[in-house]
Amino acid sequence: MVMRYAEQPCPHCGAKLDATAGFEDDIEPRVGDVAICAACHGFLVWAYKQPEPGKELDESDLTQVKLTAREFNDLPGDVRADLLRAQAHLEEIKKQEALKGAKH
């Protein structure tokens, strides 16, 4: 299942991010959810933007920021393993696409 959201740049590489796919049916991002940029494979975490004075935060104020090494290490082991597997899978896809392009 894929969910679209307002376009935002990846904080690692600047690629345009506008969709998320998840392992479960409920993929609407929430604060603390983790993700991976499909372009650079950097780890991300959903967080609230800096609020405007007097404005209450809501889900439209969510943005993706870099997941720090400390935050990564604080994740449950199964979540860290899932992220590393997904990152390795994206790397393999990128390698296969490069090989395919080199043959043409």
N, C-alpha and C positions, 0 to 999 in steps of 0.2 A: 504494500500500500504506500502511496506517495502523497505527501501533503505539500501544497504550495504556500509560500509566505512572501511578504514584501522583500524585494531584492536588497541584499546587503553584501558588502565586500568581505571576503575571508580576511581575518586579521593577520594571517600568516603570509598570504601571497597576493591578496587583492582580487582573486577570482570572484565572479559574481555568484552568490549563493541565493537560490530562490525556491529550493525544494528540499524535503527530507524524506527519507525512506526508513522504515523501522522493521524490527523483528516481530513486532506485535501489531495488532489492529489499532490500538490507541497510540498514534504517533504524534499527536499534537504536542509541540515542545513545551516543556515546563522548566522553570528555574532549576538548574542543577543537572539537567539532562545533558548527556555528552554526544558528540558527533565527530565526524571526520570529513574534512574538505575533500571532495572528489578530485580536485585539480592537483593539490600539493600533498595531500594525505596527512595534513597537520591535524592534531587533536583540538577539538573545540568544546566549549561548555556554554549552555544557554544561561544568560544573566540579564538582569534589568539594566536598561540604559540609565544614565544619570537623569533623574527626574527634573522636570521644569518646576520652579518654585510654585507651590500651591497646587500642583497637579498630583492626583493619586495615581499610583501605578496600576496598570492592567496588563493583560497578556500582549497587547499591541506594543508594549514597551520592552519586549524581549529582544535581545540581540545575541549573536554568538561572539565569544571572546576566546582568546588562547587558553587552553587548559595548561596550567603550570605543572611542572614535574611533581611538586608537592601534592597538588590536587589529584594528579594521576595516581600517585602512590597511596593516597587516602581512599581511592575507589575500592569497592569490594573486588576480591580476586577474580571472580567470574566476569565482572564488567571490564577489568583490565585485559583479561584474556580475550574477550569478545572484540575489544578495540584493536588489539594487536593482530588478531586473526583477520579482521576486516581491512586493516591497513596493509597487511601482507597480501591479501586478495587483490586490493587495488593496485599494489605494486606489480603483481603478476599480470594483471590486465594491461597495465601500461607497457610492460616488457613485451607481451605478446603483440600489442599494437605496433610497437617499434619494429619488431621482427617482421611483421606483416608488411609494414611500410618499406622496409629495406629490400624486400623481395620484389617489389614492383618497380 
